[in-house]
C-alpha cells in the first residue's frame, strides 16, 4: 500500500503545482505581453475617471441613451462576479413574463415605433454581460435617442454606423455595436452642439 500512496501523493503535488500555479502564471504572462489592453480589462477612462469596460455591458435606462441587452446577473445588472444566464427555459412562464415586460418598456419609451422589437433587446445573453447589440437593435432605437437628445436622425444613424464593428477577421461572429462606445460618441456630439 505504501508503494502506491507515495507516487500518488507526489504526482498529485506535481500536477497541482503545474496546473494550479505554473500554467496560470504562464497564460497570464503571455496574455499581458500579447494583449495588454484586454488583459487589463479593456477599461475606458474619461477625464481621468473610469467609465466602464469595452468587454462588460453597462445598464442604461435613460431614453437619451441606447440600451443594451438585458442582464441576468444579480444582485444588480452586469455584475461580472455573477456572470451567467437566467437558466429559464423557453417554456418557463417567468421568461415569458420578463420578455413581455421588456417589450412593454421599449414600447413605452418610444410609443411611435411600430417596428418589431429585436429579440436581443428583450432576452439576456448567456453570460449576462454582453456589451454589444446588433446594428438592427441599434437601428430600432435611433428615433427615440435622436428625439430625446434633439439631434437629427442622420447624425444618430451616422454615430451608429461609425461604432459598428464588422465581423472579426471578416468571418467570425456578426456585425455588432458596442453600446458604451456608442453612447460616449453621442455624449461628445451633444457636448459639441
Backbone as JSON Lines, residues from 0, in Angstrom:
{"i":0,"aa":"X","n":[0.82,-1.19,0.0],"ca":[0.0,0.0,0.0],"c":[0.87,1.26,0.0]}
{"i":1,"aa":"X","n":[1.97,1.27,0.79],"ca":[2.87,2.43,0.84],"c":[3.47,2.7,-0.52]}
{"i":2,"aa":"X","n":[3.73,1.68,-1.27],"ca":[4.35,1.86,-2.58],"c":[3.38,2.54,-3.56]}
{"i":3,"aa":"X","n":[2.11,2.47,-3.3],"ca":[1.12,3.13,-4.16],"c":[0.83,4.56,-3.7]}
{"i":4,"aa":"X","n":[0.84,4.79,-2.41],"ca":[0.47,6.11,-1.88],"c":[1.53,7.16,-2.18]}
{"i":5,"aa":"X","n":[2.78,6.81,-1.99],"ca":[3.85,7.8,-2.21],"c":[3.87,8.33,-3.64]}
{"i":6,"aa":"X","n":[3.86,7.5,-4.68],"ca":[3.83,8.04,-6.05],"c":[2.55,8.83,-6.33]}
{"i":7,"aa":"X","n":[1.44,8.39,-5.75],"ca":[0.17,9.09,-5.98],"c":[0.22,10.49,-5.37]}
{"i":8,"aa":"X","n":[0.72,10.64,-4.15],"ca":[0.82,11.94,-3.49],"c":[1.81,12.82,-4.23]}
{"i":9,"aa":"X","n":[2.94,12.25,-4.64],"ca":[3.95,13.01,-5.39],"c":[3.36,13.53,-6.7]}
{"i":10,"aa":"X","n":[2.67,12.66,-7.42],"ca":[2.05,13.06,-8.68],"c":[0.98,14.13,-8.46]}
{"i":11,"aa":"X","n":[0.21,13.98,-7.38],"ca":[-0.82,14.97,-7.05],"c":[-0.19,16.34,-6.8]}
{"i":12,"aa":"X","n":[0.87,16.38,-6.01],"ca":[1.54,17.65,-5.7],"c":[2.14,18.25,-6.97]}
{"i":13,"aa":"X","n":[2.8,17.43,-7.78],"ca":[3.43,17.9,-9.01],"c":[2.38,18.47,-9.98]}
{"i":14,"aa":"X","n":[1.3,17.73,-10.19],"ca":[0.25,18.21,-11.11],"c":[-0.45,19.45,-10.55]}
{"i":15,"aa":"X","n":[-0.61,19.5,-9.23],"ca":[-1.22,20.69,-8.62],"c":[-0.36,21.92,-8.86]}
{"i":16,"aa":"X","n":[0.94,21.77,-8.74],"ca":[1.84,22.9,-9.0],"c":[1.8,23.32,-10.46]}
{"i":17,"aa":"X","n":[1.81,22.33,-11.35],"ca":[1.81,22.65,-12.78],"c":[0.5,23.3,-13.21]}
{"i":18,"aa":"X","n":[-0.62,22.64,-12.87],"ca":[-1.92,23.15,-13.35],"c":[-2.48,24.29,-12.5]}
{"i":19,"aa":"X","n":[-2.05,24.39,-11.25],"ca":[-2.58,25.42,-10.37],"c":[-1.72,26.64,-10.23]}
{"i":20,"aa":"X","n":[-0.45,26.54,-10.61],"ca":[0.45,27.67,-10.43],"c":[1.22,28.0,-11.71]}
{"i":21,"aa":"X","n":[1.96,27.06,-12.24],"ca":[2.81,27.32,-13.4],"c":[1.98,27.68,-14.63]}
{"i":22,"aa":"X","n":[1.01,26.85,-14.98],"ca":[0.2,27.1,-16.18],"c":[-0.56,28.43,-16.11]}
{"i":23,"aa":"X","n":[-1.3,28.71,-15.01],"ca":[-1.99,30.01,-14.94],"c":[-1.05,31.21,-15.04]}
{"i":24,"aa":"X","n":[0.1,31.14,-14.39],"ca":[1.07,32.24,-14.47],"c":[1.6,32.4,-15.89]}
{"i":25,"aa":"X","n":[1.86,31.29,-16.57],"ca":[2.34,31.33,-17.94],"c":[1.29,31.96,-18.87]}
{"i":26,"aa":"X","n":[0.05,31.51,-18.77],"ca":[-1.02,32.04,-19.62],"c":[-1.26,33.52,-19.33]}
{"i":27,"aa":"X","n":[-1.25,33.9,-18.06],"ca":[-1.45,35.31,-17.69],"c":[-0.31,36.17,-18.25]}
{"i":28,"aa":"X","n":[0.91,35.68,-18.14],"ca":[2.06,36.44,-18.66],"c":[1.99,36.6,-20.17]}
{"i":29,"aa":"X","n":[1.66,35.54,-20.87],"ca":[1.53,35.61,-22.33],"c":[0.42,36.6,-22.7]}
{"i":30,"aa":"X","n":[-0.71,36.54,-21.99],"ca":[-1.81,37.47,-22.25],"c":[-1.42,38.92,-22.05]}
{"i":31,"aa":"X","n":[-0.66,39.19,-20.99],"ca":[-0.26,40.56,-20.72],"c":[0.75,41.08,-21.73]}
{"i":32,"aa":"X","n":[1.55,40.19,-22.29],"ca":[2.53,40.61,-23.3],"c":[1.87,40.79,-24.66]}
{"i":33,"aa":"X","n":[1.05,39.83,-25.08],"ca":[0.45,39.87,-26.41],"c":[-0.82,40.72,-26.48]}
{"i":34,"aa":"X","n":[-1.58,40.78,-25.4],"ca":[-2.85,41.51,-25.38],"c":[-2.95,42.36,-24.11]}
{"i":35,"aa":"X","n":[-2.1,43.37,-23.97],"ca":[-2.06,44.13,-22.71],"c":[-3.37,44.84,-22.38]}
{"i":36,"aa":"X","n":[-4.02,45.43,-23.36],"ca":[-5.28,46.15,-23.09],"c":[-6.38,45.19,-22.61]}
{"i":37,"aa":"X","n":[-6.54,44.07,-23.31],"ca":[-7.57,43.11,-22.93],"c":[-7.25,42.48,-21.57]}
{"i":38,"aa":"X","n":[-5.99,42.17,-21.32],"ca":[-5.6,41.56,-20.04],"c":[-5.86,42.52,-18.88]}
{"i":39,"aa":"X","n":[-5.84,43.8,-19.14],"ca":[-6.11,44.8,-18.1],"c":[-7.6,45.12,-17.98]}
{"i":40,"aa":"X","n":[-8.43,44.4,-18.73],"ca":[-9.88,44.59,-18.62],"c":[-10.49,45.51,-19.66]}
{"i":41,"aa":"X","n":[-9.7,46.01,-20.62],"ca":[-10.2,46.94,-21.64],"c":[-10.96,48.09,-21.0]}
{"i":42,"aa":"X","n":[-10.39,48.64,-19.95],"ca":[-11.05,49.72,-19.21],"c":[-11.04,51.02,-20.01]}
{"i":43,"aa":"X","n":[-12.12,51.78,-19.84],"ca":[-12.28,53.05,-20.54],"c":[-12.31,54.17,-19.51]}
{"i":44,"aa":"X","n":[-11.41,55.12,-19.68],"ca":[-11.37,56.28,-18.79],"c":[-11.74,57.53,-19.56]}
{"i":45,"aa":"X","n":[-12.39,58.44,-18.87],"ca":[-12.77,59.72,-19.46],"c":[-12.52,60.79,-18.42]}
{"i":46,"aa":"X","n":[-11.71,61.76,-18.77],"ca":[-11.33,62.83,-17.84],"c":[-10.75,62.27,-16.54]}
{"i":47,"aa":"X","n":[-9.93,61.22,-16.66],"ca":[-9.28,60.62,-15.5],"c":[-10.19,59.77,-14.64]}
{"i":48,"aa":"X","n":[-11.4,59.52,-15.11],"ca":[-12.38,58.77,-14.33],"c":[-12.77,57.5,-15.09]}
{"i":49,"aa":"X","n":[-12.83,56.38,-14.4],"ca":[-13.22,55.12,-15.01],"c":[-14.7,55.15,-15.34]}
{"i":50,"aa":"X","n":[-15.05,54.9,-16.62],"ca":[-16.46,54.92,-17.02],"c":[-16.98,53.54,-17.42]}
{"i":51,"aa":"X","n":[-16.11,52.56,-17.55],"ca":[-16.57,51.22,-17.9],"c":[-15.5,50.4,-18.58]}
{"i":52,"aa":"X","n":[-15.94,49.34,-19.21],"ca":[-15.07,48.42,-19.93],"c":[-15.68,48.11,-21.28]}
{"i":53,"aa":"X","n":[-14.83,47.92,-22.28],"ca":[-15.33,47.53,-23.6],"c":[-15.86,46.1,-23.6]}
{"i":54,"aa":"X","n":[-15.56,45.33,-22.56],"ca":[-15.89,43.91,-22.52],"c":[-17.12,43.58,-21.68]}
{"i":55,"aa":"X","n":[-17.59,44.53,-20.87],"ca":[-18.73,44.28,-19.98],"c":[-19.78,45.35,-20.23]}
{"i":56,"aa":"X","n":[-21.01,44.92,-20.4],"ca":[-22.09,45.86,-20.68],"c":[-22.36,46.81,-19.52]}
{"i":57,"aa":"X","n":[-23.1,47.86,-19.82],"ca":[-23.5,48.86,-18.83],"c":[-25.02,48.91,-18.8]}
{"i":58,"aa":"X","n":[-25.56,49.29,-17.67],"ca":[-27.02,49.37,-17.52],"c":[-27.49,50.79,-17.82]}
{"i":59,"aa":"X","n":[-27.97,51.02,-19.04],"ca":[-28.51,52.32,-19.43],"c":[-30.03,52.25,-19.42]}
{"i":60,"aa":"X","n":[-30.67,53.21,-18.76],"ca":[-32.14,53.25,-18.73],"c":[-32.68,54.6,-19.19]}
{"i":61,"aa":"X","n":[-31.83,55.61,-19.26],"ca":[-32.25,56.93,-19.7],"c":[-32.59,56.85,-21.19]}
{"i":62,"aa":"X","n":[-33.75,57.38,-21.62],"ca":[-34.15,57.3,-23.03],"c":[-33.18,57.98,-24.0]}
{"i":63,"aa":"X","n":[-32.31,58.87,-23.51],"ca":[-31.38,59.53,-24.42],"c":[-30.21,58.61,-24.79]}
{"i":64,"aa":"X","n":[-30.12,57.46,-24.14],"ca":[-29.05,56.51,-24.42],"c":[-29.58,55.27,-25.14]}
{"i":65,"aa":"X","n":[-28.7,54.65,-25.91],"ca":[-29.01,53.34,-26.46],"c":[-28.97,52.34,-25.32]}
{"i":66,"aa":"X","n":[-29.87,51.38,-25.35],"ca":[-29.94,50.36,-24.32],"c":[-29.34,49.07,-24.86]}
{"i":67,"aa":"X","n":[-28.65,48.35,-24.01],"ca":[-28.05,47.07,-24.4],"c":[-28.99,45.92,-24.1]}
{"i":68,"aa":"X","n":[-28.43,44.73,-24.2],"ca":[-29.2,43.54,-23.86],"c":[-29.5,43.53,-22.37]}
{"i":69,"aa":"X","n":[-30.62,42.96,-21.98],"ca":[-30.88,42.81,-20.54],"c":[-29.81,41.91,-19.92]}
{"i":70,"aa":"X","n":[-29.55,42.12,-18.66],"ca":[-28.56,41.31,-17.94],"c":[-29.29,40.4,-16.96]}
{"i":71,"aa":"X","n":[-28.85,39.14,-16.9],"ca":[-29.47,38.18,-15.98],"c":[-28.69,38.07,-14.68]}
{"i":72,"aa":"X","n":[-27.69,38.93,-14.49],"ca":[-26.86,38.82,-13.28],"c":[-27.54,39.48,-12.09]}
{"i":73,"aa":"X","n":[-27.12,39.12,-10.92],"ca":[-27.66,39.71,-9.71],"c":[-26.53,40.01,-8.76]}
{"i":74,"aa":"X","n":[-26.71,40.78,-7.77],"ca":[-27.94,41.46,-7.38],"c":[-28.21,42.72,-8.18]}
{"i":75,"aa":"X","n":[-27.31,43.08,-9.11],"ca":[-27.52,44.24,-9.97],"c":[-27.08,43.87,-11.39]}
{"i":76,"aa":"X","n":[-27.58,44.58,-12.41],"ca":[-27.25,44.24,-13.79],"c":[-25.76,44.37,-14.11]}
{"i":77,"aa":"X","n":[-25.28,43.49,-14.96],"ca":[-23.9,43.49,-15.46],"c":[-22.88,43.31,-14.34]}
{"i":78,"aa":"X","n":[-23.23,42.51,-13.36],"ca":[-22.34,42.18,-12.26],"c":[-21.4,41.08,-12.72]}
{"i":79,"aa":"X","n":[-20.15,41.42,-13.02],"ca":[-19.2,40.46,-13.56],"c":[-18.91,39.32,-12.6]}
{"i":80,"aa":"X","n":[-19.1,39.53,-11.32],"ca":[-18.85,38.47,-10.33],"c":[-19.96,37.43,-10.34]}
{"i":81,"aa":"X","n":[-21.07,37.72,-11.0],"ca":[-22.21,36.79,-11.04],"c":[-22.59,36.45,-12.47]}
{"i":82,"aa":"X","n":[-21.61,36.37,-13.34],"ca":[-21.87,36.12,-14.75],"c":[-22.61,34.8,-14.96]}
{"i":83,"aa":"X","n":[-23.6,34.84,-15.82],"ca":[-24.35,33.63,-16.15],"c":[-25.72,33.98,-16.67]}
{"i":84,"aa":"X","n":[-26.33,33.03,-17.32],"ca":[-27.67,33.23,-17.85],"c":[-28.72,33.08,-16.77]}
{"i":85,"aa":"X","n":[-29.96,33.28,-17.15],"ca":[-31.06,33.17,-16.19],"c":[-31.44,31.72,-15.94]}
{"i":86,"aa":"X","n":[-31.06,30.83,-16.85],"ca":[-31.41,29.41,-16.79],"c":[-32.91,29.17,-16.9]}
{"i":87,"aa":"X","n":[-33.63,30.15,-17.44],"ca":[-35.05,29.97,-17.68],"c":[-35.23,29.38,-19.07]}
{"i":88,"aa":"X","n":[-35.94,28.28,-19.15],"ca":[-36.17,27.62,-20.44],"c":[-37.21,28.35,-21.25]}
{"i":89,"aa":"X","n":[-37.33,28.04,-22.55],"ca":[-38.25,28.76,-23.43],"c":[-39.72,28.59,-23.05]}
{"i":90,"aa":"X","n":[-40.07,27.57,-22.3],"ca":[-41.46,27.37,-21.9],"c":[-41.75,27.88,-20.49]}
{"i":91,"aa":"X","n":[-40.75,28.45,-19.85],"ca":[-40.92,28.93,-18.49],"c":[-41.77,30.19,-18.48]}
{"i":92,"aa":"X","n":[-42.84,30.22,-17.69],"ca":[-43.71,31.41,-17.63],"c":[-42.98,32.67,-17.14]}
{"i":93,"aa":"X","n":[-41.96,32.49,-16.3],"ca":[-41.2,33.65,-15.81],"c":[-40.44,34.32,-16.95]}
{"i":94,"aa":"X","n":[-39.89,33.53,-17.87],"ca":[-39.19,34.1,-19.02],"c":[-40.18,34.85,-19.91]}
{"i":95,"aa":"X","n":[-41.33,34.26,-20.14],"ca":[-42.35,34.92,-20.97],"c":[-42.78,36.25,-20.34]}
{"i":96,"aa":"X","n":[-42.97,36.25,-19.03],"ca":[-43.37,37.48,-18.33],"c":[-42.26,38.54,-18.42]}
{"i":97,"aa":"X","n":[-41.01,38.11,-18.25],"ca":[-39.89,39.06,-18.32],"c":[-39.78,39.67,-19.71]}
{"i":98,"aa":"X","n":[-39.92,38.85,-20.75],"ca":[-39.84,39.35,-22.12],"c":[-40.99,40.31,-22.4]}
{"i":99,"aa":"X","n":[-42.19,39.96,-21.99],"ca":[-43.35,40.85,-22.2],"c":[-43.15,42.19,-21.49]}
{"i":100,"aa":"X","n":[-42.6,42.15,-20.29],"ca":[-42.34,43.37,-19.53],"c":[-41.31,44.24,-20.25]}
{"i":101,"aa":"X","n":[-40.26,43.61,-20.8],"ca":[-39.22,44.35,-21.51],"c":[-39.74,44.94,-22.81]}
{"i":102,"aa":"X","n":[-40.59,44.2,-23.51],"ca":[-41.21,44.73,-24.74],"c":[-42.08,45.94,-24.39]}
{"i":103,"aa":"X","n":[-42.85,45.82,-23.32],"ca":[-43.71,46.94,-22.89],"c":[-42.88,48.17,-22.54]}
{"i":104,"aa":"X","n":[-41.73,47.97,-21.88],"ca":[-40.87,49.11,-21.52],"c":[-40.3,49.77,-22.77]}
{"i":105,"aa":"X","n":[-39.9,48.97,-23.76],"ca":[-39.4,49.55,-25.02],"c":[-40.49,50.3,-25.76]}
{"i":106,"aa":"X","n":[-41.68,49.74,-25.79],"ca":[-42.81,50.4,-26.46],"c":[-43.19,51.7,-25.74]}
{"i":107,"aa":"X","n":[-43.15,51.68,-24.41],"ca":[-43.49,52.88,-23.63],"c":[-42.46,53.98,-23.83]}
{"i":108,"aa":"X","n":[-41.21,53.62,-24.0],"ca":[-40.15,54.61,-24.19],"c":[-40.21,55.25,-25.57]}
{"i":109,"aa":"X","n":[-40.82,54.54,-26.54],"ca":[-40.91,55.04,-27.91],"c":[-42.23,54.6,-28.52]}
{"i":110,"aa":"X","n":[-43.36,55.22,-28.08],"ca":[-44.69,54.76,-28.49],"c":[-44.94,54.79,-30.0]}
{"i":111,"aa":"X","n":[-44.26,55.67,-30.71],"ca":[-44.48,55.77,-32.16],"c":[-43.75,54.71,-32.96]}
{"i":112,"aa":"X","n":[-42.89,53.95,-32.33],"ca":[-42.09,52.95,-33.02],"c":[-42.91,51.68,-33.19]}
{"i":113,"aa":"X","n":[-43.26,51.36,-34.43],"ca":[-44.07,50.17,-34.71],"c":[-43.25,49.02,-35.28]}
{"i":114,"aa":"X","n":[-41.93,49.18,-35.34],"ca":[-41.08,48.1,-35.82],"c":[-41.14,46.92,-34.86]}
{"i":115,"aa":"X","n":[-40.89,45.72,-35.36],"ca":[-40.79,44.58,-34.44],"c":[-39.59,44.78,-33.5]}
{"i":116,"aa":"X","n":[-39.76,44.45,-32.24],"ca":[-38.69,44.6,-31.26],"c":[-37.66,43.5,-31.49]}
{"i":117,"aa":"X","n":[-36.39,43.86,-31.71],"ca":[-35.36,42.83,-31.88],"c":[-35.26,41.95,-30.63]}
{"i":118,"aa":"X","n":[-35.18,40.66,-30.83],"ca":[-35.2,39.7,-29.72],"c":[-34.08,39.95,-28.72]}
{"i":119,"aa":"X","n":[-32.93,40.42,-29.18],"ca":[-31.81,40.61,-28.25],"c":[-32.04,41.75,-27.28]}
{"i":120,"aa":"X","n":[-32.98,42.65,-27.57],"ca":[-33.28,43.74,-26.63],"c":[-34.18,43.29,-25.49]}
{"i":121,"aa":"X","n":[-34.71,42.07,-25.58],"ca":[-35.62,41.58,-24.53],"c":[-35.17,40.25,-23.93]}
{"i":122,"aa":"X","n":[-34.04,39.7,-24.41],"ca":[-33.51,38.47,-23.84],"c":[-32.05,38.67,-23.46]}
{"i":123,"aa":"X","n":[-31.64,38.08,-22.35],"ca":[-30.26,38.2,-21.88],"c":[-29.35,37.26,-22.65]}
{"i":124,"aa":"X","n":[-28.08,37.61,-22.71],"ca":[-27.09,36.74,-23.34],"c":[-26.72,35.63,-22.36]}
{"i":125,"aa":"X","n":[-25.95,34.66,-22.83],"ca":[-25.54,33.55,-21.98],"c":[-24.73,33.98,-20.78]}
{"i":126,"aa":"X","n":[-23.92,35.02,-20.93],"ca":[-23.09,35.48,-19.81],"c":[-23.82,36.52,-18.97]}
{"i":127,"aa":"X","n":[-24.78,37.2,-19.56],"ca":[-25.46,38.3,-18.87],"c":[-24.64,39.58,-18.85]}
{"i":128,"aa":"X","n":[-23.51,39.59,-19.59],"ca":[-22.6,40.73,-19.55],"c":[-22.37,41.37,-20.92]}
{"i":129,"aa":"X","n":[-23.04,40.91,-21.94],"ca":[-22.77,41.3,-23.32],"c":[-22.79,42.82,-23.51]}
{"i":130,"aa":"X","n":[-21.67,43.41,-23.98],"ca":[-21.61,44.86,-24.17],"c":[-22.11,45.3,-25.55]}
{"i":131,"aa":"X","n":[-22.46,44.36,-26.41],"ca":[-22.81,44.68,-27.79],"c":[-24.28,44.41,-28.09]}
{"i":132,"aa":"X","n":[-24.77,45.13,-29.08],"ca":[-26.06,44.82,-29.71],"c":[-25.8,44.78,-31.21]}
{"i":133,"aa":"X","n":[-26.76,44.25,-31.94],"ca":[-26.62,44.2,-33.39],"c":[-26.96,45.57,-33.98]}
{"i":134,"aa":"X","n":[-26.52,45.82,-35.22],"ca":[-26.92,47.06,-35.88],"c":[-28.45,47.19,-35.99]}
{"i":135,"aa":"X","n":[-29.14,46.07,-36.11],"ca":[-30.62,46.1,-36.19],"c":[-31.2,46.6,-34.86]}
{"i":136,"aa":"X","n":[-30.66,46.12,-33.73],"ca":[-31.14,46.57,-32.42],"c":[-30.82,48.05,-32.2]}
{"i":137,"aa":"X","n":[-29.69,48.49,-32.72],"ca":[-29.35,49.92,-32.62],"c":[-30.29,50.74,-33.49]}
{"i":138,"aa":"X","n":[-30.56,50.27,-34.71],"ca":[-31.46,50.99,-35.62],"c":[-32.86,51.12,-35.02]}
{"i":139,"aa":"X","n":[-33.29,50.11,-34.28],"ca":[-34.6,50.15,-33.64],"c":[-34.7,51.33,-32.67]}
{"i":140,"aa":"X","n":[-33.59,51.73,-32.06],"ca":[-33.6,52.76,-31.03],"c":[-33.24,54.16,-31.53]}
{"i":141,"aa":"X","n":[-32.84,54.28,-32.79],"ca":[-32.34,55.56,-33.33],"c":[-33.36,56.69,-33.15]}
{"i":142,"aa":"X","n":[-34.6,56.45,-33.48],"ca":[-35.62,57.51,-33.43],"c":[-35.78,58.04,-32.0]}
{"i":143,"aa":"X","n":[-35.88,57.13,-31.04],"ca":[-36.05,57.55,-29.64],"c":[-34.86,58.37,-29.17]}
{"i":144,"aa":"X","n":[-33.65,57.9,-29.45],"ca":[-32.45,58.59,-29.0],"c":[-32.33,59.96,-29.66]}
{"i":145,"aa":"X","n":[-32.58,60.03,-30.97],"ca":[-32.49,61.3,-31.69],"c":[-33.51,62.31,-31.15]}
{"i":146,"aa":"X","n":[-34.74,61.85,-30.96],"ca":[-35.79,62.73,-30.46],"c":[-35.45,63.23,-29.05]}
{"i":147,"aa":"X","n":[-35.04,62.33,-28.16],"ca":[-34.75,62.69,-26.77],"c":[-33.56,63.64,-26.67]}
{"i":148,"aa":"X","n":[-32.56,63.45,-27.52],"ca":[-31.36,64.3,-27.49],"c":[-31.52,65.56,-28.32]}
{"i":149,"aa":"X","n":[-32.57,65.63,-29.14],"ca":[-32.74,66.79,-30.01],"c":[-31.72,66.8,-31.15]}
{"i":150,"aa":"X","n":[-31.3,65.63,-31.59],"ca":[-30.34,65.5,-32.69],"c":[-31.05,65.04,-33.96]}
{"i":151,"aa":"X","n":[-30.53,65.43,-35.13],"ca":[-31.11,64.93,-36.38],"c":[-30.93,63.41,-36.47]}
{"i":152,"aa":"X","n":[-31.93,62.75,-37.08],"ca":[-31.87,61.29,-37.26],"c":[-30.57,60.86,-37.94]}
{"i":153,"aa":"X","n":[-30.18,61.6,-38.96],"ca":[-28.97,61.22,-39.71],"c":[-27.71,61.27,-38.85]}
{"i":154,"aa":"X","n":[-27.65,62.21,-37.94],"ca":[-26.49,62.32,-37.04],"c":[-26.4,61.07,-36.16]}
{"i":155,"aa":"X","n":[-27.53,60.63,-35.63],"ca":[-27.54,59.44,-34.77],"c":[-27.26,58.19,-35.6]}
{"i":156,"aa":"X","n":[-27.83,58.13,-36.81],"ca":[-27.54,56.97,-37.68],"c":[-26.07,56.92,-38.05]}
{"i":157,"aa":"X","n":[-25.47,58.07,-38.29],"ca":[-24.03,58.12,-38.59],"c":[-23.2,57.65,-37.4]}
{"i":158,"aa":"X","n":[-23.63,58.01,-36.19],"ca":[-22.91,57.56,-34.99],"c":[-22.98,56.04,-34.86]}
{"i":159,"aa":"X","n":[-24.15,55.47,-35.16],"ca":[-24.3,54.02,-35.13],"c":[-23.38,53.38,-36.17]}
{"i":160,"aa":"X","n":[-23.38,53.93,-37.38],"ca":[-22.53,53.38,-38.44],"c":[-21.05,53.48,-38.06]}
{"i":161,"aa":"X","n":[-20.66,54.6,-37.45],"ca":[-19.28,54.8,-37.03],"c":[-18.86,53.78,-35.97]}
{"i":162,"aa":"X","n":[-19.77,53.42,-35.09],"ca":[-19.45,52.5,-33.99],"c":[-19.74,51.03,-34.32]}
{"i":163,"aa":"X","n":[-20.22,50.75,-35.52],"ca":[-20.49,49.36,-35.91],"c":[-19.18,48.66,-36.24]}
{"i":164,"aa":"X","n":[-18.93,47.56,-35.56],"ca":[-17.74,46.75,-35.78],"c":[-18.11,45.6,-36.72]}
{"i":165,"aa":"X","n":[-17.27,45.35,-37.72],"ca":[-17.52,44.27,-38.67],"c":[-17.25,42.92,-38.01]}
{"i":166,"aa":"X","n":[-17.59,41.86,-38.71],"ca":[-17.27,40.52,-38.24],"c":[-15.77,40.42,-38.02]}
{"i":167,"aa":"X","n":[-15.37,39.71,-36.99],"ca":[-13.94,39.57,-36.7],"c":[-13.27,38.79,-37.81]}
{"i":168,"aa":"X","n":[-12.19,39.36,-38.35],"ca":[-11.43,38.81,-39.47],"c":[-12.33,38.52,-40.68]}
{"i":169,"aa":"X","n":[-13.45,39.22,-40.77],"ca":[-14.35,39.08,-41.9],"c":[-15.17,37.81,-41.93]}
{"i":170,"aa":"X","n":[-15.03,36.94,-40.9],"ca":[-15.77,35.67,-40.96],"c":[-16.31,35.18,-39.62]}
{"i":171,"aa":"X","n":[-15.82,35.71,-38.51],"ca":[-16.27,35.22,-37.2],"c":[-17.29,36.15,-36.58]}
{"i":172,"aa":"X","n":[-18.36,35.58,-36.05],"ca":[-19.38,36.37,-35.38],"c":[-20.22,37.17,-36.36]}
{"i":173,"aa":"X","n":[-20.85,38.19,-35.83],"ca":[-21.71,39.07,-36.62],"c":[-21.3,40.52,-36.38]}
{"i":174,"aa":"X","n":[-21.77,41.39,-37.24],"ca":[-21.54,42.83,-37.02],"c":[-22.18,43.2,-35.69]}
{"i":175,"aa":"X","n":[-21.54,44.14,-34.97],"ca":[-22.02,44.48,-33.65],"c":[-21.69,45.93,-33.31]}
{"i":176,"aa":"X","n":[-22.41,46.45,-32.34],"ca":[-22.23,47.83,-31.89],"c":[-21.99,47.79,-30.38]}
{"i":177,"aa":"X","n":[-20.87,48.37,-29.94],"ca":[-20.6,48.46,-28.51],"c":[-21.44,49.6,-27.94]}
{"i":178,"aa":"X","n":[-22.36,49.28,-27.06],"ca":[-23.34,50.26,-26.56],"c":[-22.66,51.39,-25.78]}
{"i":179,"aa":"X","n":[-21.69,51.07,-24.94],"ca":[-21.0,52.11,-24.18],"c":[-20.27,53.08,-25.1]}
{"i":180,"aa":"X","n":[-19.55,52.57,-26.08],"ca":[-18.82,53.43,-27.01],"c":[-19.79,54.3,-27.83]}
{"i":181,"aa":"X","n":[-20.91,53.73,-28.24],"ca":[-21.91,54.49,-28.99],"c":[-22.47,55.62,-28.13]}
{"i":182,"aa":"X","n":[-22.8,55.32,-26.89],"ca":[-23.35,56.36,-26.01],"c":[-22.31,57.43,-25.69]}
{"i":183,"aa":"X","n":[-21.06,57.06,-25.57],"ca":[-20.0,58.05,-25.36],"c":[-19.87,58.96,-26.59]}
{"i":184,"aa":"X","n":[-19.98,58.38,-27.78],"ca":[-19.92,59.18,-29.02],"c":[-21.07,60.2,-29.02]}
{"i":185,"aa":"X","n":[-22.27,59.77,-28.64],"ca":[-23.4,60.69,-28.61],"c":[-23.23,61.77,-27.55]}
{"i":186,"aa":"X","n":[-22.66,61.43,-26.41],"ca":[-22.37,62.44,-25.39],"c":[-21.41,63.49,-25.9]}
{"i":187,"aa":"X","n":[-20.39,63.06,-26.66],"ca":[-19.43,64.01,-27.24],"c":[-20.13,64.9,-28.27]}
{"i":188,"aa":"X","n":[-21.01,64.32,-29.08],"ca":[-21.75,65.12,-30.08],"c":[-22.62,66.18,-29.39]}
{"i":189,"aa":"X","n":[-23.27,65.76,-28.3],"ca":[-24.14,66.69,-27.56],"c":[-23.32,67.81,-26.92]}
{"i":190,"aa":"X","n":[-22.12,67.46,-26.44],"ca":[-21.25,68.48,-25.81],"c":[-20.74,69.49,-26.82]}
{"i":191,"aa":"X","n":[-20.56,69.05,-28.08],"ca":[-20.05,69.93,-29.14],"c":[-21.17,70.67,-29.86]}
{"i":192,"aa":"X","n":[-22.39,70.42,-29.5],"ca":[-23.54,71.02,-30.18],"c":[-23.69,72.48,-29.88]}
